[in-house]
Amino acid sequence: MANKVKRIGVLTSGGDAPGMNAALRAVVRACKYYDLQSVGIRQGYEGLINSDMIELGPRSVKNIINQGGTVLKTARSAEFRTPEGRLKAYKHLKDNNIDALVVIGGDGSFTGANIFHKEFGVPFIGIPGTIDNDIFGTDFTIGYDTALNTVIEAVDKLRDTATSHDRVFFVEVMGRDAGFIALNTGIASGAQDILIPEQRDSVQELCESLERSEKSGKKSSIVIVAEGEKLGGVYELAKQVQQKHPEYDIRVTVLGHIQRGGSPTCHDRVLASRLGIAAVEGLIEGKTNLMAGIRSNKVVFTPIDEAIKKHNEIDTELIKVANILAI
């Protein structure tokens, strides 16, 4: 396969993440550098099914490195999950003379690409683009650092009003299955407590933590709650604490999709640029069914099956740090 790839298609799939455009830019410019052609596929796998594609060159991707979201758009494709839909996608891929794919997205996007490869032999390399940072095979995913900074900015502002009114703020952040955003932003924002899916927490323990903080002289508190915590959701959690402590002035803030948006940080732009180039170079070398990632600041390739089936694990040292700092 080495050196046979001449035309590479690139798509963004699944949830958007800041830095996807930087990765797209890197793929397109790496293709030009190595004298390859690049094709942008709009709306993720839907673009393959509908043959919604556009020729790309270095000037096509100017002024996008600083933009959040994805200029190629993204969508979840129900039709691509069917054999008939994938066959249609493959025919359009061949009609457009595309030899290989770069897929920027998360584990769902990689699963689709993996099935597509097994059915039709289409070479591909994945680039991890998700704010959750839970994909195995890379220390950081594209968009994670930007999301952290977005949450920190919001929580810092909430702390101002919490302090002014002696309030307890429950702040829900994204993380349906992983607590990376909650744990790190909780530490960085000085939260009194952090609730994540990976831990077995209880309302009683949370109340005891808030009581300790009150006895130590704290008049306001921030509690960071990952959306996937196991206690019934942030509103139910706040309701139960309020019942036990009616004297608390409790407010709930759900940050929601603002965490996905915004201009990517320097870290995410550099990460996306490195992985975009690595993906193109990997395809030139004949690599396939791999995800490009960063480990110990070095580019590595992880078999896509491992990237899909395994997940990054929470650092227990960070949990200890959070507990110590909450005194």
C-alpha positions as CSV (number, residue, x, y, z in Angstrom):
1,M,0.0,0.0,0.0
2,A,3.0,2.3,0.7
3,N,3.1,5.3,-1.8
4,K,0.0,4.2,-3.6
5,V,-2.3,6.7,-2.0
6,K,-2.8,9.7,-4.3
7,R,-6.1,11.1,-3.2
8,I,-7.3,11.4,0.4
9,G,-10.8,12.2,1.7
10,V,-11.2,13.9,5.1
11,L,-14.4,14.2,7.2
12,T,-15.4,15.3,10.6
13,S,-18.0,13.2,12.4
14,G,-19.9,13.0,15.6
15,G,-19.9,15.8,18.1
16,D,-18.0,18.9,17.1
17,A,-14.8,19.9,19.0
18,P,-12.7,23.0,18.9
19,G,-9.6,22.2,16.8
20,M,-11.3,20.1,14.2
21,N,-10.7,22.9,11.7
22,A,-7.0,23.0,12.6
23,A,-6.8,19.2,12.0
24,L,-8.6,19.6,8.6
25,R,-6.2,22.4,7.7
26,A,-3.2,20.2,8.6
27,V,-4.5,17.3,6.5
28,V,-5.0,19.4,3.5
29,R,-1.7,21.2,3.6
30,A,0.2,17.9,4.3
31,C,-1.5,16.4,1.2
32,K,-0.2,19.4,-0.8
33,Y,3.3,19.1,0.7
34,Y,3.5,15.4,-0.3
35,D,1.9,16.1,-3.7
36,L,-1.4,14.4,-3.0
37,Q,-4.9,15.5,-3.6
38,S,-7.4,16.1,-0.8
39,V,-11.2,16.0,-0.8
40,G,-13.4,17.4,1.9
41,I,-16.5,15.3,2.7
42,R,-19.3,17.4,4.1
43,Q,-21.7,16.3,7.0
44,G,-19.6,13.3,8.0
45,Y,-20.6,10.0,6.7
46,E,-23.8,11.5,5.3
47,G,-21.5,13.3,2.8
48,L,-20.2,9.9,1.6
49,I,-23.7,8.6,1.1
50,N,-24.9,11.8,-0.7
51,S,-21.6,12.4,-2.6
52,D,-21.4,15.8,-1.0
53,M,-17.7,16.5,-1.5
54,I,-15.4,19.4,-2.4
55,E,-11.8,19.6,-3.8
56,L,-9.5,21.2,-1.2
57,G,-6.2,23.0,-1.4
58,P,-3.9,25.1,0.8
59,R,-5.9,28.2,0.2
60,S,-9.3,26.4,0.8
61,V,-8.4,26.1,4.5
62,K,-6.9,29.6,5.1
63,N,-8.1,31.4,8.2
64,I,-9.8,28.4,9.8
65,I,-7.1,27.4,12.3
66,N,-8.7,29.8,14.9
67,Q,-12.3,28.8,14.3
68,G,-14.3,26.5,16.5
69,G,-16.7,23.9,15.1
70,T,-16.1,22.4,11.8
71,V,-16.3,24.0,8.3
72,L,-17.1,20.6,6.8
73,K,-20.1,20.3,9.1
74,T,-20.8,17.1,11.0
75,A,-23.8,14.8,11.4
76,R,-24.7,11.4,12.8
77,S,-25.7,9.1,10.0
78,A,-28.3,6.4,10.6
79,E,-28.1,5.3,7.0
80,F,-24.3,4.6,7.3
81,R,-25.1,2.1,10.0
82,T,-26.8,-0.1,7.4
83,P,-25.0,-2.3,4.8
84,E,-26.9,-0.6,2.0
85,G,-25.9,2.8,3.2
86,R,-22.2,1.8,3.4
87,L,-22.4,0.3,-0.1
88,K,-23.7,3.6,-1.4
89,A,-20.9,5.4,0.4
90,Y,-18.3,3.1,-1.1
91,K,-19.6,3.6,-4.6
92,H,-19.4,7.4,-4.2
93,L,-15.9,7.0,-2.7
94,K,-14.8,5.1,-5.8
95,D,-16.6,7.5,-8.2
96,N,-14.6,10.3,-6.7
97,N,-11.3,8.3,-6.9
98,I,-10.6,8.6,-3.2
99,D,-8.0,6.1,-2.1
100,A,-8.1,6.6,1.7
101,L,-9.8,8.4,4.5
102,V,-8.9,10.6,7.4
103,V,-11.7,10.5,10.0
104,I,-11.7,13.2,12.6
105,G,-14.1,12.3,15.5
106,G,-14.7,10.0,18.5
107,D,-15.1,6.3,19.1
108,G,-18.5,6.2,17.2
109,S,-16.9,7.7,14.2
110,F,-14.0,5.3,14.4
111,T,-16.4,2.3,14.7
112,G,-18.0,3.3,11.5
113,A,-14.7,3.7,9.7
114,N,-13.5,0.3,11.0
115,I,-16.6,-1.5,9.7
116,F,-16.3,0.4,6.4
117,H,-12.7,-0.8,6.1
118,K,-13.5,-4.4,6.9
119,E,-16.3,-4.5,4.3
120,F,-14.6,-2.7,1.5
121,G,-10.9,-2.5,2.4
122,V,-10.8,1.3,2.5
123,P,-7.6,2.5,4.2
124,F,-8.2,5.0,7.0
125,I,-6.6,6.7,10.0
126,G,-8.5,8.3,12.8
127,I,-7.8,11.6,14.5
128,P,-9.4,11.9,18.0
129,G,-11.6,14.9,18.1
130,T,-13.8,15.0,21.3
131,I,-13.9,17.2,24.3
132,D,-14.3,14.3,26.7
133,N,-10.6,13.1,26.5
134,D,-11.7,9.5,27.1
135,I,-10.3,7.8,23.9
136,F,-7.6,5.3,24.6
137,G,-4.3,5.7,22.8
138,T,-3.7,9.5,23.3
139,D,-2.9,11.6,26.3
140,F,-5.1,14.4,24.9
141,T,-8.0,14.6,22.4
142,I,-8.6,17.6,20.2
143,G,-11.0,20.0,21.9
144,Y,-10.4,18.9,25.5
145,D,-8.1,21.7,26.5
146,T,-10.4,24.3,25.0
147,A,-13.4,22.8,26.8
148,L,-11.4,22.9,30.1
149,N,-10.7,26.6,29.6
150,T,-14.3,27.4,28.7
151,V,-15.5,25.7,31.9
152,I,-12.9,27.5,34.0
153,E,-13.9,30.9,32.7
154,A,-17.6,30.2,33.4
155,V,-16.9,28.8,36.9
156,D,-14.7,31.7,37.8
157,K,-17.6,34.0,37.0
158,L,-20.0,31.9,38.9
159,R,-17.7,32.1,41.9
160,D,-18.0,35.9,41.9
161,T,-21.7,35.7,42.4
162,A,-21.5,32.7,44.8
163,T,-19.2,34.7,47.0
164,S,-21.2,37.9,46.8
165,H,-24.4,36.1,48.0
166,D,-22.9,33.2,50.1
167,R,-24.4,30.7,47.8
168,V,-23.7,27.0,46.9
169,F,-23.5,26.5,43.2
170,F,-24.0,23.1,41.6
171,V,-22.3,23.3,38.1
172,E,-23.0,20.5,35.6
173,V,-20.3,20.0,33.0
174,M,-20.1,17.5,30.1
175,G,-19.0,14.0,30.7
176,R,-21.7,11.4,30.2
177,D,-19.3,8.5,30.7
178,A,-16.0,10.1,31.8
179,G,-15.1,12.6,34.5
180,F,-12.0,14.2,33.0
181,I,-13.6,17.6,32.5
182,A,-15.2,17.7,35.9
183,L,-12.1,16.5,37.8
184,N,-9.6,18.8,36.2
185,T,-11.9,21.9,36.2
186,G,-12.9,21.1,39.7
187,I,-9.3,21.2,40.9
188,A,-8.5,24.3,38.8
189,S,-11.5,26.3,40.0
190,G,-11.2,25.4,43.7
191,A,-14.4,23.4,43.9
192,Q,-15.5,22.1,47.3
193,D,-16.6,18.8,45.7
194,I,-16.4,17.0,42.4
195,L,-18.8,14.2,41.3
196,I,-17.8,12.0,38.4
197,P,-19.1,8.8,36.9
198,E,-16.0,6.8,37.9
199,Q,-16.6,7.2,41.6
200,R,-19.4,6.0,44.0
201,D,-20.5,9.1,45.7
202,S,-23.4,9.7,48.0
203,V,-25.6,12.7,49.0
204,Q,-24.6,12.1,52.6
205,E,-20.9,12.4,51.8
206,L,-21.5,15.6,49.8
207,C,-23.5,17.1,52.7
208,E,-20.7,16.2,55.1
209,S,-18.2,17.9,52.8
210,L,-20.3,21.1,52.6
211,E,-20.8,21.1,56.4
212,R,-17.0,20.8,56.9
213,S,-16.4,23.7,54.6
214,E,-19.0,25.8,56.4
215,K,-17.4,25.0,59.8
216,S,-14.0,26.0,58.5
217,G,-15.3,29.4,57.6
218,K,-16.4,29.1,54.0
219,K,-19.5,31.0,53.2
220,S,-19.9,29.8,49.6
221,S,-19.1,26.7,47.7
222,I,-18.8,25.3,44.2
223,V,-19.7,21.7,43.4
224,I,-18.7,20.4,40.0
225,V,-21.0,17.6,38.7
226,A,-20.3,15.6,35.6
227,E,-23.5,14.9,33.6
228,G,-22.9,11.2,34.0
229,E,-22.7,11.1,37.8
230,K,-24.8,8.4,39.4
231,L,-26.9,10.3,41.8
232,G,-29.8,11.2,39.5
233,G,-28.7,14.4,37.9
234,V,-27.6,17.8,39.0
235,Y,-31.2,19.1,39.8
236,E,-32.1,16.1,41.8
237,L,-28.8,16.3,43.7
238,A,-29.4,20.0,44.5
239,K,-32.9,19.2,45.6
240,Q,-31.7,16.5,48.0
241,V,-29.1,18.7,49.5
242,Q,-31.6,21.5,49.9
243,Q,-33.9,19.2,51.8
244,K,-31.2,18.3,54.2
245,H,-30.0,21.9,54.5
246,P,-32.8,24.3,53.9
247,E,-30.6,27.1,55.1
248,Y,-28.3,26.9,52.1
249,D,-28.9,29.3,49.2
250,I,-28.5,26.8,46.4
251,R,-28.3,27.5,42.6
252,V,-27.8,25.2,39.7
253,T,-26.0,26.0,36.4
254,V,-25.8,23.6,33.5
255,L,-23.1,24.8,31.2
256,G,-24.2,22.6,28.3
257,H,-23.0,23.0,24.7
258,I,-21.0,26.2,25.3
259,Q,-18.3,23.7,26.3
260,R,-18.1,22.5,22.7
261,G,-17.7,26.0,21.1
262,G,-15.2,28.7,21.0
263,S,-11.8,29.4,19.4
264,P,-9.4,26.5,20.1
265,T,-6.6,27.1,22.5
266,C,-2.9,27.1,21.4
267,H,-2.6,23.5,22.8
268,D,-5.5,22.2,20.7
269,R,-4.3,24.0,17.6
270,V,-0.8,22.5,17.8
271,L,-2.2,19.0,18.8
272,A,-4.6,19.1,15.8
273,S,-1.8,20.2,13.4
274,R,0.5,17.4,14.5
275,L,-2.1,14.7,14.3
276,G,-3.4,15.9,10.9
277,I,0.1,15.7,9.4
278,A,0.7,12.3,11.1
279,A,-2.5,10.9,9.6
280,V,-1.4,11.8,6.1
281,E,2.1,10.5,6.6
282,G,0.7,7.3,8.1
283,L,-1.5,6.6,5.0
284,I,1.5,7.3,2.7
285,E,3.5,4.7,4.6
286,G,0.7,2.2,4.2
287,K,-0.7,2.3,7.7
288,T,-4.5,1.7,8.2
289,N,-7.0,0.9,10.9
290,L,-5.1,3.1,13.3
291,M,-5.6,6.2,15.3
292,A,-3.0,8.9,15.5
293,G,-2.4,10.2,19.0
294,I,0.0,11.8,21.4
295,R,1.8,9.9,24.2
296,S,4.5,11.6,26.3
297,N,4.5,14.4,23.6
298,K,5.3,11.9,20.8
299,V,3.1,10.9,17.9
300,V,1.9,7.3,18.2
301,F,-0.4,5.1,16.3
302,T,-2.9,2.8,18.2
303,P,-4.9,0.0,16.5
304,I,-8.4,1.3,16.0
305,D,-10.0,-1.7,17.9
306,E,-8.1,-0.7,21.0
307,A,-9.0,2.9,20.7
308,I,-12.7,1.9,20.4
309,K,-12.8,-0.8,23.1
310,K,-10.6,0.7,25.7
311,H,-10.9,4.1,27.5
312,N,-8.5,6.4,29.2
313,E,-8.8,6.1,33.0
314,I,-9.0,8.8,35.6
315,D,-5.7,9.5,37.4
316,T,-6.3,8.5,41.0
317,E,-3.6,11.0,42.1
318,L,-5.8,13.8,40.8
319,I,-8.7,12.5,43.0
320,K,-6.3,12.7,46.0
321,V,-5.3,16.2,45.0
322,A,-8.9,17.3,44.8
323,N,-9.7,15.8,48.3
324,I,-6.7,17.5,49.9
325,L,-7.4,20.9,48.4
326,A,-11.1,20.8,49.5
327,I,-10.2,21.1,53.2
